[in-house]
Amino acid sequence: MSANQRSGRQGGRGGAGRPGGHGGRGRGQAPRGGGGRSSGGKPTRGRQPAPQRRPEPEVDVHNPDGVRLQKLLAGAGVGSRRKCEELISQGRVEVDGHRVTELGVRIDPISQSVHVDGERIQLDTSRVYLAFNKPLGVVSTMSDDLGRQSVGDFLEQRKDRLFHVGRLDADTEGLLLLTNDGELANRLQHPSYGVHKTYVAMIRGPVPRDLGRRLRDGVELEDGVVKVDSFKVVDSKPGWAMVEVVLHEGRKHVVRRMLDAVDRPVESLVRTDVGPVRLGDLRPGRMRPLTRQEIAGLYQAAGL
């Protein structure tokens, strides 16, 4: 309400309910409801009715052949069955983008998406998400015609048909994501979603003071300009330096080619992060399931 409108309301109340108040009209004030004239002869502006918001159309996300929502959430590790019921009642759960507050709702965990407090919850138990520390010398394929050790050799005991998200050179070790979620994998690899990847490289030292600025401004390669999102020196000793490079590019050998272009060729390279997933202390050749929070973070990064 504007200052003029508040003034009009207060003035109108000044004579209401008092003898000689002339029906609620105060000195020099127009009647409540507007339409009169002020002492200066100018028409006053009455109160405008507040615009009414149209209620959002109700969308029925209930699937009679599905599973109760609270049961699925509890099975996904969100909390106990009672805790999940509270989350639904509090309006903190969305199915296919629509808020659900009724406890009897059933959904299809495969075809419908669920968010709790904005966090995507993966309910399809057939989906697998793994972090793998690819050792040095292993090629990023499921098999190799030349007989080299491949990622597929580490998955022979698994019944799931998994594939790797992106690639790492044989000379590069570190974090590689494995999954059977094709839609997520395709988005994570697409540069338009800008999923950050972090690398730690060993290069020849000393590091020029302007190296970070040059990399952030962009380096011209044979297939176009490449820019890093961030760059910092992690450690240095006479003759060499350890640096951290963060970028969302997915071109082949991009980190090696970029550092080589600024006269700092890579001696060793490790990928430590992909989006919210960190390599941590995972040993080379080992893998672990991603946490619910890591999976939700990947979905968010991929716009799902």
Backbone bond lengths (Angstrom), bond angles and torsions (degrees), N, CA, C in turn:
res aa  C-N    CA-C-N  psi(-1)  N-CA   C-N-CA  omega(-1)  CA-C   N-CA-C  phi
1 M - - - 1.458 - - 1.512 108.64 -
2 S 1.341 117.06 136.48 1.454 120.88 -177.02 1.508 110.91 -78.29
3 A 1.374 114.87 169.03 1.458 120.23 179.54 1.516 110.88 -63.90
4 N 1.367 117.38 -37.88 1.463 120.98 179.08 1.519 110.93 -63.68
5 Q 1.339 115.70 -39.82 1.466 118.96 -178.58 1.518 110.55 -67.74
6 R 1.363 118.12 -40.79 1.455 120.50 178.95 1.520 110.87 -63.13
7 S 1.366 115.61 -39.65 1.457 119.73 178.68 1.514 111.45 -62.37
8 G 1.346 115.78 -40.50 1.470 120.74 179.67 1.510 111.40 -63.68
9 R 1.380 115.90 -40.26 1.464 118.28 -178.77 1.520 111.23 -67.38
10 Q 1.353 116.62 -43.13 1.448 119.18 -177.87 1.528 111.28 -65.77
11 G 1.338 116.84 -40.58 1.461 120.27 179.48 1.505 111.82 -65.14
12 G 1.330 116.83 -36.59 1.460 120.94 -178.69 1.509 111.10 -67.04
13 R 1.358 117.04 -32.87 1.449 119.26 -177.70 1.530 111.25 -76.91
14 G 1.335 117.37 -17.00 1.458 120.51 -172.79 1.525 113.04 -58.85
15 G 1.377 119.58 -34.64 1.451 120.14 -177.36 1.496 113.97 -104.43
16 A 1.341 117.69 -2.06 1.461 119.93 -175.15 1.516 110.17 -69.24
17 G 1.344 116.82 133.72 1.455 122.17 174.45 1.521 113.50 78.31
18 R 1.351 118.23 5.88 1.464 119.47 178.93 1.518 109.13 -111.97
19 P 1.387 117.23 145.35 1.465 119.04 178.12 1.518 110.44 -58.32
20 G 1.304 114.94 136.69 1.459 119.35 178.48 1.505 112.65 74.71
21 G 1.327 116.63 16.34 1.467 119.91 -177.54 1.490 112.62 -80.30
22 H 1.333 118.98 -4.68 1.467 123.31 178.44 1.518 111.57 55.54
23 G 1.339 114.60 48.10 1.472 117.56 172.32 1.510 113.08 69.87
24 G 1.350 118.70 28.29 1.451 119.36 175.26 1.501 112.62 93.58
25 R 1.359 117.90 13.17 1.447 118.84 -179.12 1.517 109.40 -100.09
26 G 1.311 118.00 119.89 1.455 122.53 179.08 1.511 110.81 -87.48
27 R 1.317 115.56 173.72 1.464 120.63 -178.02 1.528 109.63 -64.18
28 G 1.324 112.88 126.73 1.459 118.93 174.89 1.513 114.32 68.99
29 Q 1.323 118.28 14.40 1.451 120.31 -178.43 1.517 110.17 -117.14
30 A 1.300 114.46 146.01 1.464 119.88 176.17 1.513 109.01 -76.32
31 P 1.331 117.21 157.11 1.463 119.88 177.58 1.512 110.13 -58.82
32 R 1.336 115.32 152.40 1.464 119.28 175.57 1.505 109.49 -60.41
33 G 1.302 114.96 143.42 1.455 119.00 -178.37 1.509 110.42 100.78
34 G 1.341 119.24 -11.29 1.468 120.55 172.59 1.500 111.56 81.50
35 G 1.322 113.63 -174.84 1.452 119.88 176.98 1.508 112.72 92.28
36 G 1.373 120.10 -9.82 1.458 121.50 179.64 1.507 111.42 -93.93
37 R 1.357 114.40 -165.14 1.450 118.86 179.82 1.516 109.01 -125.59
38 S 1.304 116.50 145.50 1.453 121.48 176.94 1.503 109.90 -78.78
39 S 1.372 115.22 176.15 1.458 119.08 -179.67 1.516 111.17 -62.38
40 G 1.311 117.32 -21.67 1.458 119.88 178.22 1.497 112.83 -84.76
41 G 1.326 118.19 -1.42 1.459 120.80 177.17 1.515 113.29 88.47
42 K 1.325 117.34 1.66 1.467 118.87 -179.35 1.514 109.11 -94.45
43 P 1.335 116.22 141.75 1.462 118.77 179.59 1.521 110.51 -65.99
44 T 1.345 115.48 138.95 1.465 119.84 176.93 1.515 109.74 -91.27
45 R 1.337 113.00 156.60 1.460 119.16 -177.36 1.529 109.67 -97.43
46 G 1.314 117.84 123.47 1.450 121.30 -178.64 1.514 111.70 -79.52
47 R 1.338 115.83 172.83 1.457 120.92 178.76 1.523 110.39 -69.97
48 Q 1.314 114.55 134.58 1.459 119.56 178.11 1.521 108.56 -94.69
49 P 1.315 117.81 139.01 1.469 119.26 178.28 1.526 110.61 -65.09
50 A 1.334 116.40 139.33 1.464 120.91 179.74 1.520 109.70 -64.51
51 P 1.323 116.31 134.88 1.472 118.13 179.59 1.523 110.48 -63.70
52 Q 1.297 115.12 136.56 1.457 120.50 -178.87 1.524 110.22 -91.67
53 R 1.354 114.96 128.47 1.454 119.32 178.49 1.519 110.03 -78.98
54 R 1.293 114.36 133.22 1.461 117.71 178.12 1.519 109.85 -72.14
55 P 1.287 117.73 131.16 1.466 118.71 178.83 1.520 110.73 -64.62
56 E 1.334 114.66 142.89 1.456 118.62 178.68 1.526 109.36 -64.63
57 P 1.340 116.18 138.61 1.469 118.31 179.50 1.522 110.55 -63.52
58 E 1.306 115.82 135.68 1.451 120.38 179.87 1.527 109.59 -73.85
59 V 1.310 115.10 132.84 1.454 121.49 178.91 1.519 108.12 -117.25
60 D 1.298 115.74 127.63 1.460 120.51 -178.10 1.524 108.94 -87.52
61 V 1.330 116.65 107.95 1.459 120.94 179.06 1.527 111.19 -95.78
62 H 1.335 116.77 0.62 1.464 121.50 -177.12 1.524 110.51 -67.76
63 N 1.323 115.47 131.84 1.458 122.46 174.99 1.515 107.54 -119.10
64 P 1.338 118.14 107.80 1.473 120.01 -174.85 1.521 113.55 -60.44
65 D 1.319 117.06 -21.75 1.462 120.10 179.48 1.529 112.30 -94.03
66 G 1.336 116.81 3.92 1.459 121.04 -176.76 1.519 113.16 -88.07
67 V 1.328 114.14 -162.90 1.467 122.47 -178.19 1.526 107.77 -113.89
68 R 1.330 115.87 146.52 1.462 119.64 179.85 1.529 110.21 -57.31
69 L 1.319 114.66 135.48 1.458 121.02 -174.08 1.522 112.00 -59.72
70 Q 1.337 117.84 -44.09 1.456 119.68 -177.81 1.520 112.47 -65.84
71 K 1.313 116.77 -30.71 1.460 120.36 177.59 1.524 110.72 -68.54
72 L 1.337 116.55 -41.92 1.461 120.60 178.71 1.524 111.09 -64.73
73 L 1.332 116.39 -42.03 1.464 119.76 -179.62 1.528 111.11 -64.28
74 A 1.325 116.27 -42.00 1.461 119.70 178.40 1.522 110.56 -63.89
75 G 1.334 116.96 -40.56 1.458 120.56 178.93 1.518 112.90 -66.45
76 A 1.340 116.57 -24.79 1.460 120.82 178.91 1.521 112.37 -85.93
77 G 1.326 117.16 1.14 1.452 120.51 176.45 1.514 115.28 87.51
78 V 1.339 117.01 14.25 1.467 119.63 179.63 1.523 110.67 -69.23
79 G 1.324 117.27 -33.66 1.459 121.54 -179.63 1.514 109.27 166.25
80 S 1.327 116.33 -173.49 1.456 120.31 176.54 1.521 109.94 -67.18
81 R 1.327 116.67 166.71 1.460 120.38 179.02 1.528 110.64 -58.46
82 R 1.339 116.55 -43.02 1.469 119.74 -179.72 1.528 110.60 -65.36
83 K 1.334 116.96 -41.49 1.461 120.20 178.93 1.529 110.73 -61.39
84 C 1.317 117.03 -40.60 1.467 120.63 179.60 1.523 110.90 -67.35
85 E 1.329 117.24 -34.72 1.462 120.37 175.98 1.530 110.47 -63.90
86 E 1.335 116.01 -39.10 1.463 119.50 177.57 1.522 110.96 -64.43
87 L 1.325 117.37 -41.23 1.463 120.72 179.42 1.527 110.67 -60.98
88 I 1.333 116.38 -40.27 1.471 120.09 179.08 1.521 110.09 -66.51
89 S 1.328 116.73 -47.38 1.465 120.49 -178.49 1.522 111.99 -62.03
90 Q 1.321 117.06 -31.24 1.465 121.59 179.96 1.528 112.92 -81.02
91 G 1.327 117.29 -0.50 1.462 120.58 178.44 1.509 114.03 74.89
92 R 1.313 117.64 26.60 1.457 121.61 -176.77 1.526 112.60 -99.11
93 V 1.338 115.97 5.09 1.468 120.54 -178.03 1.522 109.36 -117.58
94 E 1.326 116.03 134.40 1.463 121.84 177.08 1.521 109.74 -122.65
95 V 1.325 114.89 139.20 1.461 121.71 175.62 1.519 107.57 -119.11
96 D 1.311 116.49 121.43 1.468 121.76 -177.77 1.526 111.50 53.92
97 G 1.332 116.20 35.24 1.457 121.02 177.29 1.511 115.10 83.79
98 H 1.333 118.43 5.84 1.461 121.90 -178.54 1.529 109.55 -119.72
99 R 1.320 115.99 132.94 1.455 121.33 -177.72 1.523 111.15 -68.23
100 V 1.319 114.80 136.59 1.466 121.67 179.94 1.523 108.45 -119.58
101 T 1.327 116.50 130.17 1.475 121.03 178.95 1.525 112.34 -124.30
102 E 1.307 119.00 -5.50 1.459 122.06 -179.37 1.522 109.90 -93.51
103 L 1.336 115.89 138.37 1.455 120.55 -175.08 1.521 113.36 -80.82
104 G 1.309 118.24 -14.90 1.457 119.63 -176.91 1.515 114.67 -88.18
105 V 1.328 118.00 5.24 1.463 120.96 -174.96 1.531 110.74 -70.74
106 R 1.303 115.16 133.92 1.464 122.09 174.02 1.523 108.51 -113.70
107 I 1.332 116.56 143.60 1.463 120.18 -179.69 1.521 110.10 -137.88
108 D 1.333 114.72 167.31 1.462 121.94 175.24 1.529 107.70 -94.86
109 P 1.325 119.52 113.08 1.462 120.54 -175.83 1.521 114.39 -67.54
110 I 1.318 117.36 -14.30 1.462 120.32 -178.28 1.524 111.59 -90.51
111 S 1.327 116.76 -43.92 1.466 119.56 -173.46 1.525 113.76 -95.59
112 Q 1.351 118.35 -14.22 1.456 120.70 -177.00 1.527 110.75 -111.71
113 S 1.328 115.83 145.21 1.464 121.30 -179.28 1.526 110.06 -101.87
114 V 1.330 115.92 144.59 1.463 122.22 -177.38 1.523 109.21 -129.66
115 H 1.341 115.71 134.73 1.460 122.05 175.25 1.528 108.85 -124.54
116 V 1.325 116.56 139.70 1.463 123.03 173.58 1.519 107.26 -119.95
117 D 1.329 116.11 118.83 1.468 121.34 -176.03 1.521 111.22 52.60
118 G 1.346 115.91 36.84 1.455 120.78 178.28 1.512 115.09 83.98
119 E 1.322 117.38 -2.65 1.467 121.47 -178.05 1.524 110.08 -98.80
120 R 1.329 116.62 124.64 1.463 121.15 -179.71 1.527 109.98 -67.66
121 I 1.329 116.33 130.28 1.461 122.61 179.10 1.524 108.36 -109.88
122 Q 1.312 116.44 122.51 1.464 120.57 179.03 1.527 108.91 -85.39
123 L 1.321 115.98 114.21 1.462 121.82 -175.98 1.526 112.84 -102.32
124 D 1.318 116.67 -12.96 1.462 120.65 -178.35 1.529 108.86 -79.52
125 T 1.308 116.95 105.57 1.461 121.04 -175.56 1.521 113.25 -69.81
126 S 1.335 117.71 -11.12 1.459 119.53 177.42 1.529 111.96 -80.26
127 R 1.329 117.57 -11.67 1.461 121.43 179.66 1.526 110.09 -79.61
128 V 1.327 115.04 138.58 1.461 121.60 -178.83 1.524 108.52 -124.31
129 Y 1.335 116.22 135.58 1.462 121.96 179.75 1.523 107.57 -135.94
130 L 1.327 116.39 117.30 1.456 121.31 -175.80 1.524 111.10 -128.37
131 A 1.336 115.14 147.36 1.461 122.22 168.72 1.518 107.33 -103.71
132 F 1.335 116.33 128.70 1.467 121.62 -176.91 1.519 108.70 -124.47
133 N 1.318 116.93 132.29 1.459 121.58 175.06 1.523 108.08 -92.76
134 K 1.325 115.28 97.44 1.467 120.23 -177.20 1.526 110.24 -71.21
135 P 1.330 116.55 122.53 1.464 118.56 179.83 1.535 111.71 -72.86
136 L 1.316 114.67 163.29 1.456 121.83 176.06 1.530 109.47 -63.39
137 G 1.332 117.04 136.14 1.458 122.11 177.53 1.510 114.96 91.42
138 V 1.336 118.42 -9.29 1.460 122.55 179.22 1.523 108.80 -88.36
139 V 1.345 117.33 132.63 1.460 121.06 -179.31 1.527 109.55 -88.75
140 S 1.326 115.12 147.14 1.478 121.07 -176.32 1.523 110.43 -85.94
141 T 1.320 115.96 66.37 1.451 123.44 174.60 1.524 107.73 -140.18
142 M 1.340 116.34 165.47 1.459 119.53 178.31 1.533 111.54 -86.00
143 S 1.327 116.70 -15.14 1.467 121.77 173.75 1.523 107.34 -158.46
144 D 1.320 116.86 162.03 1.462 119.73 -177.58 1.523 109.88 -138.11
145 D 1.334 115.37 124.73 1.468 120.72 -178.66 1.523 112.19 -67.54
146 L 1.324 117.11 -21.98 1.469 120.44 -178.39 1.520 112.29 -89.61
147 G 1.331 115.98 1.81 1.453 119.24 177.13 1.510 114.85 81.72
148 R 1.327 117.32 10.10 1.459 119.74 178.12 1.533 109.87 -76.49
149 Q 1.307 115.90 154.48 1.463 119.68 178.02 1.521 109.37 -67.64
150 S 1.329 116.98 133.22 1.456 122.18 -176.01 1.519 110.37 -124.93
151 V 1.330 115.08 170.22 1.460 120.64 177.82 1.526 110.50 -60.06
152 G 1.338 116.09 -37.13 1.453 119.86 -179.81 1.514 113.94 -58.76
153 D 1.338 117.52 -27.34 1.459 120.25 178.93 1.526 111.95 -64.76
154 F 1.321 117.59 -25.19 1.462 121.50 -179.83 1.531 112.03 -86.03
155 L 1.344 116.92 -4.31 1.458 121.34 -176.84 1.521 112.75 -114.89
156 E 1.325 117.31 10.51 1.460 120.54 -174.86 1.523 112.98 -63.01
157 Q 1.312 117.67 -28.60 1.468 120.53 -177.72 1.522 112.80 -85.89
158 R 1.332 117.28 -4.48 1.458 120.35 -178.65 1.527 110.33 -94.37
159 K 1.330 114.89 143.81 1.463 119.91 177.60 1.531 111.75 -85.74
160 D 1.346 116.39 -20.23 1.460 119.47 -179.56 1.530 110.40 -69.39
161 R 1.310 115.15 144.68 1.471 119.88 173.64 1.529 107.12 -94.04
162 L 1.321 115.67 97.75 1.451 121.51 -175.48 1.528 110.61 -105.35
163 F 1.317 114.95 160.96 1.462 120.85 173.26 1.514 108.44 -140.62
164 H 1.321 115.60 159.89 1.464 120.69 -176.15 1.518 110.09 -89.95
165 V 1.331 115.27 147.55 1.459 122.13 178.55 1.526 107.18 -93.13
166 G 1.317 116.89 105.60 1.455 120.21 -176.27 1.526 110.96 75.30
167 R 1.327 115.05 -169.20 1.459 120.39 -177.15 1.521 110.80 -136.90
168 L 1.316 114.31 159.24 1.456 122.61 167.10 1.524 107.31 -127.55
169 D 1.331 116.27 138.72 1.456 119.88 177.77 1.524 110.24 -59.52
170 A 1.323 115.93 157.99 1.460 119.34 176.18 1.519 111.12 -60.40
171 D 1.351 116.82 -31.71 1.463 121.51 -179.76 1.522 112.69 -84.57
172 T 1.342 117.81 1.20 1.460 121.86 179.16 1.522 108.68 -115.37
173 E 1.311 115.74 133.36 1.465 120.07 178.50 1.521 110.12 -111.19
174 G 1.328 114.97 171.44 1.448 117.69 174.72 1.510 115.12 122.60
175 L 1.335 115.42 -156.72 1.458 123.18 -167.71 1.521 112.79 -71.68
176 L 1.335 114.06 126.51 1.463 122.23 174.38 1.525 106.78 -134.79
177 L 1.327 116.91 128.34 1.464 121.02 179.56 1.516 109.98 -88.36
178 L 1.336 115.75 138.91 1.465 122.53 178.21 1.522 107.85 -123.11
179 T 1.332 117.38 136.50 1.456 120.79 -178.12 1.516 110.41 -161.08
180 N 1.337 115.14 169.14 1.462 121.26 169.06 1.523 110.67 -117.15
181 D 1.325 116.23 15.62 1.462 123.05 177.67 1.523 107.95 -92.86
182 G 1.324 116.02 93.38 1.459 120.77 -173.86 1.513 114.27 -64.02
183 E 1.339 117.32 -41.43 1.459 120.00 -178.03 1.520 111.30 -63.59
184 L 1.318 116.99 -45.09 1.457 120.05 179.07 1.527 110.43 -64.36
185 A 1.316 117.37 -44.41 1.463 120.78 -178.38 1.527 111.60 -60.21
186 N 1.320 116.97 -43.36 1.468 120.40 -179.74 1.525 111.42 -62.70
187 R 1.319 117.06 -40.39 1.463 120.20 -179.67 1.524 111.61 -69.90
188 L 1.324 116.46 -39.95 1.457 119.56 -179.57 1.526 111.53 -63.08
189 Q 1.322 117.25 -28.97 1.455 120.74 -179.41 1.522 112.92 -85.68
190 H 1.340 116.79 -16.54 1.464 119.54 -176.01 1.524 110.14 -79.97
191 P 1.342 118.01 127.31 1.474 119.92 -175.89 1.519 114.15 -64.62
192 S 1.341 118.72 -20.63 1.461 120.09 -177.01 1.529 112.17 -66.44
193 Y 1.344 118.04 -21.46 1.459 120.64 -179.93 1.526 112.00 -87.71
194 G 1.312 117.39 -9.81 1.458 121.52 171.15 1.511 114.92 59.28
195 V 1.340 117.80 40.12 1.462 120.47 178.08 1.529 108.86 -73.29
196 H 1.316 116.51 121.21 1.463 120.54 -175.42 1.522 112.00 -74.59
197 K 1.330 114.25 142.49 1.459 121.88 175.30 1.518 107.64 -127.75
198 T 1.323 115.83 135.39 1.460 121.46 -176.07 1.518 109.69 -112.10
199 Y 1.339 116.03 132.85 1.460 123.07 179.44 1.529 109.15 -125.21
200 V 1.326 115.11 146.68 1.454 121.71 171.06 1.522 106.84 -115.53
201 A 1.334 116.22 121.62 1.460 121.88 -175.38 1.514 110.61 -119.86
202 M 1.317 115.98 145.58 1.451 122.62 171.86 1.523 106.85 -100.62
203 I 1.324 116.41 122.08 1.458 121.38 -177.61 1.530 109.84 -129.75
204 R 1.322 115.00 169.71 1.456 120.13 177.98 1.521 110.33 -73.68
205 G 1.302 116.03 136.51 1.456 120.59 179.52 1.520 111.48 -105.72
206 P 1.333 117.40 173.79 1.458 126.25 -1.66 1.528 111.71 -76.59
207 V 1.341 116.51 163.18 1.460 121.70 -178.85 1.533 109.05 -87.15
208 P 1.338 118.38 122.22 1.471 120.04 177.23 1.528 111.05 -58.30
209 R 1.303 117.14 144.57 1.460 121.02 -176.04 1.522 112.38 -63.93
210 D 1.327 117.08 -27.61 1.462 119.89 -177.85 1.523 113.02 -95.62
211 L 1.331 117.95 8.99 1.465 119.91 -175.57 1.522 111.54 -62.71
212 G 1.339 117.72 -45.00 1.460 120.71 179.89 1.515 111.80 -59.36
213 R 1.329 117.30 -43.42 1.463 120.78 179.89 1.518 110.68 -63.21
214 R 1.332 117.39 -42.66 1.467 120.72 -179.89 1.528 111.20 -61.80
215 L 1.328 116.23 -40.59 1.463 119.58 -179.56 1.524 111.52 -70.83
216 R 1.329 117.47 -35.80 1.464 120.11 177.77 1.522 111.61 -71.51
217 D 1.334 117.30 -33.35 1.465 121.02 178.06 1.525 111.87 -71.57
218 G 1.319 116.38 -28.99 1.459 119.98 177.92 1.513 112.71 120.32
219 V 1.322 115.45 139.27 1.457 122.94 179.38 1.524 108.12 -117.79
220 E 1.308 116.54 132.77 1.471 121.86 -179.07 1.523 109.38 -81.03
221 L 1.348 115.69 120.37 1.451 122.26 173.92 1.522 109.17 -112.79
222 E 1.318 116.76 174.98 1.469 119.38 -177.23 1.526 112.25 -66.32
223 D 1.334 118.01 -21.95 1.466 121.14 179.29 1.523 112.08 -110.17
224 G 1.340 117.44 20.85 1.453 120.31 175.41 1.526 112.60 121.55
225 V 1.323 114.65 176.72 1.460 121.21 -178.52 1.520 109.94 -80.14
226 V 1.326 116.16 141.06 1.461 121.44 175.35 1.524 108.30 -127.04
227 K 1.338 116.37 138.37 1.455 122.59 179.67 1.522 109.33 -124.71
228 V 1.332 115.67 144.67 1.460 119.17 173.95 1.519 108.52 -91.20
229 D 1.329 116.11 154.66 1.459 121.05 175.34 1.522 111.23 -83.83
230 S 1.329 116.11 -32.19 1.454 119.87 174.39 1.523 109.15 -158.54
231 F 1.327 114.91 158.22 1.461 121.66 -179.28 1.520 108.22 -150.48
232 K 1.332 116.47 135.41 1.462 118.99 175.28 1.526 109.59 -153.16
233 V 1.321 115.14 154.51 1.459 122.10 176.74 1.523 107.60 -88.24
234 V 1.327 116.86 122.70 1.459 122.22 -179.66 1.519 110.88 -87.17
235 D 1.334 116.47 -42.33 1.453 121.21 -178.73 1.525 108.22 -157.79
236 S 1.316 116.92 157.25 1.468 120.19 178.34 1.517 109.86 -155.44
237 K 1.320 114.55 146.16 1.452 123.77 174.38 1.525 106.87 -142.20
238 P 1.309 117.80 166.25 1.470 119.04 -179.02 1.529 112.29 -53.50
239 G 1.319 115.23 120.30 1.460 120.59 175.34 1.518 115.26 96.51
240 W 1.344 118.97 -14.54 1.465 118.74 179.63 1.520 110.08 -153.47
241 A 1.335 115.57 166.56 1.467 121.57 179.55 1.517 109.56 -151.09
242 M 1.335 115.13 148.27 1.468 121.84 174.30 1.522 107.59 -107.18
243 V 1.342 115.66 123.52 1.459 120.13 -176.01 1.521 109.98 -125.41
244 E 1.323 114.77 153.18 1.471 121.52 176.83 1.517 109.20 -110.56
245 V 1.327 115.73 129.72 1.463 122.02 -178.67 1.522 108.37 -123.12
246 V 1.329 116.82 128.05 1.462 122.04 177.09 1.523 108.20 -118.67
247 L 1.319 116.76 128.30 1.456 120.94 178.37 1.525 108.93 -155.51
248 H 1.327 116.33 166.46 1.463 120.51 178.56 1.530 111.30 -116.20
249 E 1.310 116.34 13.36 1.465 121.13 176.11 1.522 110.03 -71.72
250 G 1.325 116.38 152.04 1.450 120.16 177.98 1.513 113.11 -126.87
251 R 1.341 116.46 15.99 1.458 118.78 -178.74 1.529 111.41 -70.68
252 K 1.310 115.17 156.30 1.458 121.66 -175.76 1.528 110.89 -65.06
253 H 1.328 116.08 131.93 1.469 123.51 177.68 1.529 112.13 54.30
254 V 1.327 118.34 29.81 1.460 120.64 -169.11 1.529 112.18 -64.35
255 V 1.330 117.86 -39.31 1.470 119.83 -178.61 1.528 110.06 -68.07
256 R 1.300 116.40 -45.06 1.465 119.94 179.95 1.527 111.07 -63.47
257 R 1.321 116.50 -44.93 1.464 119.33 -178.15 1.524 111.33 -66.31
258 M 1.325 116.78 -38.13 1.457 120.98 -178.45 1.535 110.95 -66.17
259 L 1.325 116.67 -45.90 1.462 119.29 -179.44 1.528 111.64 -71.35
260 D 1.301 116.35 -31.40 1.463 119.80 175.94 1.530 110.62 -66.04
261 A 1.350 115.99 -34.12 1.468 120.35 -179.24 1.519 112.44 -68.75
262 V 1.334 117.54 -21.35 1.472 120.82 178.55 1.529 109.98 -104.86
263 D 1.338 115.62 22.55 1.466 122.61 174.72 1.521 112.69 63.74
264 R 1.319 116.31 35.12 1.462 121.44 175.46 1.525 107.96 -134.50
265 P 1.353 117.75 69.69 1.466 120.63 -177.09 1.532 111.82 -60.48
266 V 1.328 115.05 146.84 1.463 122.20 -176.58 1.521 110.40 -80.81
267 E 1.319 116.10 131.54 1.460 121.31 174.36 1.528 111.10 -94.88
268 S 1.331 117.61 -34.81 1.461 121.88 174.67 1.516 107.63 -151.57
269 L 1.350 115.27 152.13 1.462 119.82 -174.54 1.526 109.71 -144.83
270 V 1.342 116.08 132.75 1.457 122.62 178.98 1.522 108.57 -132.48
271 R 1.342 117.31 132.21 1.460 120.24 172.18 1.523 108.02 -91.83
272 T 1.331 115.31 125.12 1.466 120.27 -174.38 1.524 114.08 -106.58
273 D 1.342 117.88 -23.62 1.466 121.31 -175.89 1.520 110.62 -142.30
274 V 1.326 115.14 144.63 1.466 122.55 167.11 1.517 106.56 -131.57
275 G 1.335 117.02 107.42 1.450 120.27 -175.33 1.524 110.08 57.55
276 P 1.345 118.01 -127.09 1.461 121.20 -178.59 1.527 114.29 -83.13
277 V 1.331 117.79 -3.49 1.468 121.86 -175.05 1.529 109.41 -93.09
278 R 1.319 115.42 128.13 1.459 121.14 -178.61 1.526 110.01 -114.18
279 L 1.331 114.56 146.29 1.466 120.06 179.16 1.520 110.78 -68.52
280 G 1.324 116.75 -40.37 1.462 120.52 179.14 1.513 112.19 60.05
281 D 1.331 115.50 -137.68 1.464 120.21 -177.51 1.525 112.23 -99.46
282 L 1.332 117.24 21.26 1.468 120.82 177.30 1.524 109.79 -64.28
283 R 1.319 117.07 125.96 1.468 121.62 -175.53 1.522 111.13 -77.21
284 P 1.345 118.26 151.05 1.464 121.19 177.99 1.525 111.71 -55.09
285 G 1.331 115.46 135.86 1.452 120.96 -179.89 1.512 114.67 85.75
286 R 1.353 116.96 -5.21 1.465 120.81 179.63 1.530 110.43 -102.81
287 M 1.322 115.07 160.00 1.464 120.66 177.77 1.521 109.08 -139.35
288 R 1.320 114.96 159.31 1.463 121.18 179.32 1.526 109.04 -145.39
289 P 1.349 117.20 151.97 1.468 119.46 174.97 1.523 110.07 -70.87
290 L 1.311 116.09 145.29 1.459 120.48 175.50 1.525 109.41 -73.27
291 T 1.323 115.85 149.72 1.458 120.56 176.66 1.528 109.69 -76.87
292 R 1.337 115.31 164.82 1.460 119.85 177.45 1.525 110.77 -58.89
293 Q 1.340 116.68 -39.47 1.464 119.79 179.96 1.521 111.80 -67.00
294 E 1.329 117.20 -37.03 1.464 120.55 178.68 1.533 110.82 -66.69
295 I 1.320 116.13 -42.06 1.471 119.52 178.70 1.515 110.02 -63.79
296 A 1.334 116.78 -44.13 1.463 120.19 178.25 1.524 110.81 -61.43
297 G 1.334 117.07 -39.23 1.458 120.50 178.46 1.514 112.65 -64.77
298 L 1.324 117.28 -37.11 1.461 120.62 177.09 1.518 111.06 -67.20
299 Y 1.332 116.68 -41.25 1.463 120.23 177.09 1.523 110.74 -61.51
300 Q 1.320 116.36 -41.37 1.457 119.56 179.06 1.518 111.47 -64.96
301 A 1.339 116.13 -42.67 1.462 120.76 178.91 1.521 111.37 -63.10
302 A 1.338 116.17 -32.54 1.460 120.69 -179.43 1.524 113.50 -88.80
303 G 1.331 117.13 1.70 1.461 120.44 178.05 1.504 114.33 72.87
304 L 1.334 117.51 29.73 1.471 121.49 -179.82 1.528 110.55 -107.73
